[in-house]
Amino acid sequence: MFLTSIEPSLSRRGLSKLRKRLAALTMTGMVILLFSFFFIQKTLYDSAIDQARAQMMAVTYHLSAVLAQNSTIDLQRVIDENPDLSVGVLDNDRNQINGTIPPHLVDDLFDEIDKQKASRGSLLCMHGNTVMLLAYSILPQLDRIVVTYIPRHILLGNWREAIMLHASLFLIVLLIMAGLSVWLWQRLKRQHLRAADLAEHFNDSENTLSDCGCAILSWSTKDPAGTLTSRLNWPEILGLAFADIKPTAEAFLSQLSDASRAQLRAPLIENRWQDKRIGTMVDLRTSADQMQRFYLMAQHRTEEDAETVTVLLLETAPQQELCHPFETYLHHTPEPSIALDTNGILRGLSPALAELAGKQVYDLIGKPFEALFLPEDREMVRASFMDQASGEFQESELVFRILDQRGENRWLAWHGIGPFEGMTFSSARDVTQFVENANKLRDTLDQLKRTNEDLEQFAYVASHDLQQPLRMVASYTQLLKRRYGGSLDQEADEYIDYAVDGAKRMHKLISHLLEYAKTGSSDDEMTQIDCNQVLNEAQADLKAIIVQEQATITHNDLPVINGDRISLSRLFQNLLSNAIKYRRPGVPPHIDIRVIPDPETPGFWRFSVRDNGIGIHPEHAQRIFRLFQRLHKDEFSGTGLGLSLCRKIAEQHGGRIWLDTSRPITDPGATFIFTLRGTL
């Protein structure tokens, strides 16, 4: 692991490279400066030569014009003011007519004339060690050639003065450049030594940070590619090689989990910073199927026009998480959970919720939380949150719907707590199956209720409508018995008795059936009733049979309950009449009624009615409460509706009734137990 980028002024590698570049730049500058000097001097030299040629040709042309006017004139005297200039006249046969021209110059002249075929011109010739500039002008009408020549160095005197001046200036510039380069070289050398010391310090710091599981990254927000400008211990902190991941911000962000990426979308991706510095726990992908927990601190810095994001990653153990408590709660809870701020903005969610609703739910972080729910529930969800924030919310579970990742409705029961430190937490249980079952059960109960109502109505109408024809049958059979009883034979009298007895029993059965159908159909409200008075009323209705059978009834103090007076009186009356009817021969009936608080159901009373009759075998404990079920059809009269009516009355009052099967066989008799709801 190594420091890939530090401040340029402190980079030892950068300083060494800069010194080399400075030396190359100095040499290049000197070469360019010398080249420029020689190029300029060459240009000035060529210009001076061209100017000298022009002057010489002008003088020669002037002398040829003078000679054309006066062929005998001495041309040397015409140019006496310029003693360095020599003049001569030749004919076409190379004979010297006037002046003195060295023979080798004459040869060079005629070679040039033959070559150029021009009447005027100039050329450079060597005369010993001296370069001569020679000009000529041909006068064909006079068969004369005017020739002038002068040493070249005489004509270039001004050029030599200029080159000395230029050389002095260039030398001064070279000296200044050399001095500046030496000064910069020394500065860079000192900086180089300082960078070496700092690099050693950075190496030590880097090793320390690496041992602590720390990594640092930074990039410019204005760089479209997001290239990292610095990275310390990245991606080595993930156990990856330097070449395994691109050195870009996008490559770093791609290693974040979906939840962490959504949490950091605003600052690190969209460059929207509420604070200049943020800190949170994140999950980074260390392999294709493995995540590791890190503490991330990011800072946004602006200097002039440059915006830089610096990220510090600190590896943490599970018990060392450095974050807001809600992040730890959301990360570790197994239930679908959310965290909201005081404005109702979703600040985080648990992995369980993301698994249920799909990863797209992370896009809702930083937005109003009601967007999680179906549009039909959002107004109620927002109202519940406002109640929670104002402290008016009662602790209970609220059931709302969301869409799962398959687009199906899921019912979640939410329980919220808070706010704590500006955050409200809500966790949920998936109650979809429960709600669906409850809806099915509700539909079934509604259907069953309608069916029961229809059956009760049918039973009521049927029994009511049967009363009239039954009365006619009973009346006519009784009339037949009174008028013809004893007049016919004995067999006819028996038939008439059978008909009368059947009509009476049928009338009694229909009456009981009508009573059963009417029980529980009343809409009267429950009132407080003293069970002692209800029991007294039932005994008063049975006074004749009680006195006839010498029955005794005992009871302790009975409670006050909420119920229907007529129904409860019928309940006691049926149980008492059954205890007296099913007595043992020769044994006076004794009935004992006791009541205690129900040990199984708080708020209920448990009544027990105990007799000393013939008893009921435990195998018939369920059968006796069914409609039209009679155990002693031949010995005792009845309709088989008494205990069914008792069960219906008990259930109407929220209780239940059953036969006590724990009573031993050695203790004859039966004990019925029923429960009734007490007063609120």
URJOQUI-V695957 format. One record per pair of residues at least 24 apart in sequence whose C-alpha atoms are under 10 Angstrom apart, sorted by the first residue. I is the first residue (numbers start at 0). GAP is how many residues later the second one is. Records with the same first field share a line. If there is no record, write none. Layout:
I=GAP + GAP
//
This chain:
0=202 + 205 + 206 + 209 + 231 + 232 + 233 + 234 + 235 + 236 + 240 + 241
1=200 + 201 + 204 + 205 + 208 + 229 + 230 + 231 + 232 + 234
2=196 + 199 + 200 + 202 + 203 + 204 + 213 + 227 + 228 + 229 + 230 + 231
3=224 + 225 + 226 + 227 + 228 + 229 + 230
4=223 + 224 + 225 + 226 + 227
5=193 + 196 + 223 + 224 + 225 + 226
6=223
7=187
8=179 + 182 + 183 + 185 + 186
9=181 + 182 + 183 + 184 + 185 + 186 + 187 + 188 + 189
10=180 + 181 + 183 + 184 + 185 + 187 + 188
11=179 + 180 + 181 + 182 + 183 + 184 + 185 + 186 + 187
12=179 + 182 + 183 + 186
13=178 + 181
14=173 + 174 + 176 + 177 + 178 + 180 + 181
15=172 + 173 + 175 + 176 + 179
17=167 + 170 + 174
18=162 + 165 + 166 + 167 + 168 + 169 + 170 + 173
19=165
21=159 + 160 + 162 + 163 + 166
22=158 + 159 + 161 + 162
24=156
25=148 + 151 + 152 + 154 + 155 + 156
26=150 + 151 + 154
28=145 + 148 + 149
29=140 + 143 + 144 + 147 + 148
32=137 + 138 + 140 + 141
33=133 + 136 + 137 + 140
35=134
36=126 + 129 + 130 + 132 + 133
37=125 + 129
39=123 + 126
40=118 + 119 + 121 + 122 + 125 + 126
43=115 + 116 + 118 + 119
44=111 + 114 + 115 + 118
46=112
47=107 + 108 + 109 + 110 + 111
48=75 + 84 + 103 + 106 + 107 + 110
50=104 + 105
51=70 + 81 + 100 + 102 + 103 + 104
52=68 + 69 + 70 + 71 + 80 + 81 + 82 + 102
53=67 + 68 + 81
54=80 + 100
55=29 + 65 + 66 + 77 + 78 + 79 + 80 + 91 + 92 + 93 + 94 + 99
56=63 + 64 + 65 + 77 + 78 + 79 + 80 + 90 + 91
57=62 + 77 + 78 + 79
58=26 + 76 + 77 + 78 + 88 + 89
59=27 + 60 + 61 + 62 + 74 + 75 + 76 + 77 + 78 + 85 + 86 + 87 + 88 + 89
60=59 + 60 + 74 + 75 + 76 + 77 + 78 + 85 + 86 + 87
61=75 + 84
62=24 + 73 + 74 + 83 + 84 + 85
63=25 + 72 + 73 + 74 + 75 + 80 + 81 + 82 + 83
64=72 + 74 + 81
66=72 + 75 + 77 + 78 + 79
67=71 + 73 + 74 + 76
70=71 + 73
71=26
72=25
73=24 + 25
74=24 + 71
75=72
82=67
83=65 + 66 + 67 + 70 + 71
84=49 + 63 + 64 + 65 + 66 + 69
85=48 + 61 + 62 + 63 + 64 + 65
86=47 + 48 + 49 + 59 + 60 + 61 + 62 + 63
87=48 + 57 + 58 + 59 + 60 + 61
88=47 + 48 + 49 + 55 + 56 + 57 + 58 + 59
89=48 + 53 + 54 + 55 + 56 + 57
90=47 + 48 + 49 + 51 + 52 + 53 + 54 + 55
91=46 + 47 + 48 + 50 + 51 + 52 + 53
92=50 + 51
93=50 + 51
94=49
95=48 + 49
96=47 + 48 + 49
97=48 + 49
98=47 + 48 + 49
99=47
100=46 + 47 + 48
101=25
104=27 + 29 + 44
105=41
107=26
108=25 + 26 + 27 + 38
112=25
118=26
119=25 + 26 + 27
121=25 + 26 + 27
122=26
123=25 + 26 + 27 + 28
124=24 + 26 + 27
125=25 + 26
126=24
205=26 + 27
206=26
208=24 + 105
209=24 + 26 + 27 + 104
210=26
211=102 + 103 + 104
212=24 + 25 + 81 + 100 + 101 + 102 + 103
213=80 + 81 + 82 + 98 + 99 + 100 + 101 + 102
214=81 + 96 + 97 + 98 + 99 + 100
215=80 + 81 + 82 + 94 + 95 + 96 + 97 + 98
216=30 + 31 + 32 + 35 + 81 + 92 + 93 + 94 + 95 + 96
217=30 + 31 + 80 + 81 + 82 + 90 + 91 + 92 + 93 + 94
218=28 + 29 + 30 + 88 + 89 + 90 + 91 + 92
219=29 + 80 + 81 + 82 + 86 + 87 + 88 + 89 + 90
220=28 + 47 + 48 + 49 + 50 + 79 + 85 + 86 + 87 + 88
221=83 + 84 + 85 + 86
222=26 + 84 + 85
224=24 + 25
225=24 + 25
226=24
227=24 + 81 + 82
228=79 + 80 + 81
229=80
230=79 + 80 + 81
231=80
232=80
233=79
234=51
236=49 + 76 + 77 + 78
237=46 + 47 + 48 + 49 + 53 + 54 + 77
238=47 + 48
239=46 + 47
248=60
251=32 + 33
252=31
253=30 + 31
254=28 + 29 + 30 + 31 + 32 + 33 + 36
255=26 + 27 + 28 + 29 + 30 + 35 + 36
256=25 + 26 + 27 + 28 + 34 + 35
257=24 + 25 + 26 + 93 + 96 + 101 + 102 + 103 + 104 + 105
258=24 + 72 + 89 + 90 + 91 + 92 + 95 + 100 + 101 + 102 + 103 + 104 + 106
259=24 + 88 + 102
260=101 + 102
261=85 + 86 + 97 + 98 + 99 + 100 + 101 + 102 + 103 + 104
262=84 + 85 + 86 + 99 + 100 + 101 + 102 + 103
263=34 + 101 + 102
264=98 + 100 + 101
265=99 + 100
266=31 + 32 + 33 + 42
267=30 + 31 + 32 + 41 + 42 + 43
270=29 + 36 + 38
271=28
272=26 + 27
274=24 + 25
275=24 + 25 + 26 + 33
276=24 + 32 + 33 + 34
277=33
278=32 + 33 + 34 + 43 + 44 + 45
279=41 + 42 + 43 + 44 + 47
280=32 + 33 + 34 + 35 + 40 + 41 + 42 + 43 + 46 + 47 + 50
281=31 + 41 + 45 + 49
282=48
291=24 + 25 + 26
292=24 + 25 + 28
293=24 + 27 + 28
294=25 + 26 + 27 + 28
295=26 + 27
323=97
324=95 + 96 + 98
325=94 + 95 + 97 + 98 + 99
328=96
329=95 + 97
332=94
333=93
334=91 + 92 + 93 + 94 + 95
335=76 + 78 + 90 + 91 + 92 + 93 + 94
336=77 + 78 + 79 + 88 + 89 + 90 + 91 + 92
337=27 + 31 + 76 + 78 + 86 + 87 + 88 + 89 + 90
338=26 + 30 + 77 + 79 + 80 + 84 + 85 + 86 + 87 + 88
339=25 + 26 + 27 + 28 + 29 + 45 + 78 + 79 + 82 + 83 + 84 + 85 + 86
340=25 + 27 + 28 + 48 + 78 + 79 + 80 + 81 + 82 + 83 + 84
341=43 + 44 + 47 + 77 + 78 + 79 + 80 + 81 + 82
342=25 + 26 + 42 + 43 + 46 + 79 + 80
343=24 + 25 + 26 + 38 + 41 + 42 + 45 + 79 + 80
344=24 + 25 + 78
345=24 + 25 + 26 + 77 + 78
346=76 + 77
347=77
348=76 + 77 + 78
349=77
352=51 + 74 + 75
353=50 + 51
354=49 + 50
355=46 + 47 + 48 + 49 + 50 + 54 + 74
356=45 + 46 + 47 + 48 + 49 + 50 + 51 + 53
357=45 + 46 + 47 + 48 + 49
358=46
359=45
360=43 + 44
370=31
371=29 + 30 + 31
372=27 + 28 + 29 + 30 + 36 + 37
373=26 + 27 + 28 + 29 + 35 + 36
374=26 + 27
375=24 + 25
376=24 + 25
383=32
384=31 + 39
387=28 + 29 + 30 + 31 + 36
388=28 + 29 + 30 + 33 + 34 + 35
389=29
390=27 + 28
392=24
396=30 + 31 + 32
397=30
398=29 + 30 + 31 + 32 + 33 + 36
399=28 + 31
400=29 + 31
409=25
410=24 + 25
451=65
452=64 + 68
454=62
455=57 + 58 + 60 + 61 + 62 + 63 + 64 + 65
456=57 + 60 + 61 + 64
457=59
458=51 + 54 + 55 + 56 + 57 + 58 + 59
459=50 + 51 + 53 + 54 + 55 + 56 + 57 + 58
460=53 + 56
461=48 + 51 + 52
462=44 + 46 + 47 + 48 + 49 + 50 + 51 + 52 + 54
463=46 + 47 + 49 + 50
464=45
465=40 + 41 + 44 + 45
466=39 + 40 + 43 + 44 + 47
467=39
469=33 + 34 + 36 + 37 + 40
470=32 + 33 + 35 + 36
471=31
472=26 + 27 + 29 + 30 + 31
473=25 + 26 + 27 + 28 + 29 + 30 + 32 + 33
474=25 + 28
475=24
476=24 + 26
477=25
504=132 + 133 + 134
505=133
507=130 + 131
508=119 + 129 + 130 + 131 + 132
509=129
510=128
511=126 + 127 + 128 + 129 + 130 + 133
512=114 + 115 + 126 + 127 + 128 + 129 + 132
514=126 + 130
515=111 + 125 + 126 + 128 + 129 + 130 + 132 + 133
516=128
518=47 + 48 + 51 + 126 + 127 + 129 + 130 + 133
519=44 + 47 + 125 + 128 + 129 + 131 + 132 + 133
520=131
521=42
523=39 + 40
524=37 + 38 + 39
525=35 + 36 + 37 + 38 + 39 + 127
526=33 + 34 + 35 + 36 + 37 + 38 + 152
527=32 + 33 + 34 + 35 + 36 + 37 + 150 + 151 + 152
528=30 + 31 + 32 + 33 + 34 + 35 + 36 + 39 + 149 + 150
529=28 + 29 + 30 + 31 + 32 + 33 + 35
530=26 + 27 + 28 + 29 + 30 + 31 + 32 + 34 + 37 + 38 + 41
531=24 + 25 + 26 + 27 + 28
532=25 + 27 + 32 + 36
533=24 + 31 + 32 + 33 + 34 + 35 + 36 + 37 + 38 + 39
534=33 + 34 + 35 + 36 + 37 + 38 + 41 + 58
535=33 + 36 + 37
536=28 + 29 + 32 + 33 + 35 + 36
537=28 + 30 + 31 + 32 + 33 + 34 + 35 + 36 + 37 + 38 + 39
538=30 + 33 + 34 + 37 + 38
539=33
540=28 + 29 + 32
541=31 + 32 + 34 + 35 + 38
544=32 + 35 + 36
545=30 + 31 + 34 + 42 + 43
548=31 + 32 + 34 + 37 + 38 + 39 + 40
549=30 + 37 + 38 + 39 + 40
550=25 + 28 + 29 + 32 + 36 + 37 + 38 + 39 + 40
551=28 + 36 + 37 + 38 + 39 + 40 + 59
552=36 + 37 + 38 + 39 + 40 + 56 + 57 + 58
553=36 + 37 + 38 + 39 + 40 + 55 + 56
554=36 + 37 + 38 + 39 + 40 + 53 + 54
555=36 + 37 + 38 + 39 + 40
556=36 + 37 + 38 + 39
557=35 + 36 + 37 + 38 + 47 + 49
558=36 + 37 + 38 + 46 + 48 + 119 + 120
559=45 + 117 + 118 + 119
560=43 + 44 + 92 + 115 + 116 + 117 + 118 + 119
561=91 + 114 + 115 + 116 + 117 + 118
562=86 + 87 + 89 + 90 + 91 + 113 + 114 + 115 + 116
563=85 + 88 + 89
566=78 + 79 + 81 + 82 + 83 + 85 + 86
567=78 + 81 + 82 + 85 + 108
569=72 + 75 + 76 + 79
570=71 + 72 + 74 + 75 + 76 + 77 + 78 + 79
571=37 + 74
572=69 + 73
573=67 + 68 + 69 + 71 + 72
574=34 + 35 + 36 + 67 + 68 + 71 + 96 + 97
575=33 + 34 + 35
576=65
577=33 + 35 + 60 + 64 + 65
578=30 + 31 + 32 + 33 + 34 + 35 + 36 + 90 + 91 + 92
579=31 + 32 + 33
580=32 + 33 + 55 + 56 + 57
581=29 + 30 + 31 + 32 + 33 + 34 + 50 + 53 + 54 + 87 + 88
582=28 + 29 + 30 + 31 + 32 + 86
583=28 + 29 + 30 + 31 + 84 + 85
584=28 + 29
586=25 + 26
587=24 + 25
588=24 + 80
589=79
590=78 + 79 + 80
591=79
592=78 + 79 + 80
593=79
594=78 + 79 + 80
595=79
596=78 + 79 + 81
597=76 + 77 + 78 + 79
600=54 + 74 + 76
601=75 + 76
602=73 + 74 + 75 + 76 + 77
603=50 + 51 + 71 + 72 + 73 + 74 + 75
604=50 + 69 + 70 + 71 + 72 + 73 + 74
605=49 + 50 + 51 + 67 + 68 + 69 + 70 + 71 + 72
606=50 + 65 + 66 + 67 + 68 + 69
607=49 + 50 + 51 + 52 + 63 + 64 + 65 + 66 + 67
608=50 + 51 + 61 + 62 + 63 + 64 + 65
609=50 + 59 + 60 + 61 + 62 + 63
610=57 + 58 + 59 + 60 + 61
611=55 + 56 + 57 + 58 + 59
612=54 + 55 + 56 + 57 + 58
613=54 + 55 + 56
614=48 + 50 + 52 + 53 + 54 + 55 + 56
615=43 + 44 + 45 + 49 + 52 + 53 + 54 + 55
616=42 + 44 + 48 + 52 + 53
617=41 + 42 + 43 + 44 + 45 + 47 + 52
618=42
619=39 + 41
620=37 + 38 + 39 + 40
621=36 + 37
623=34 + 35
624=32 + 33 + 34
645=28
646=27
648=27
649=24 + 25 + 26 + 27
650=24 + 25
651=24
652=24 + 25
//
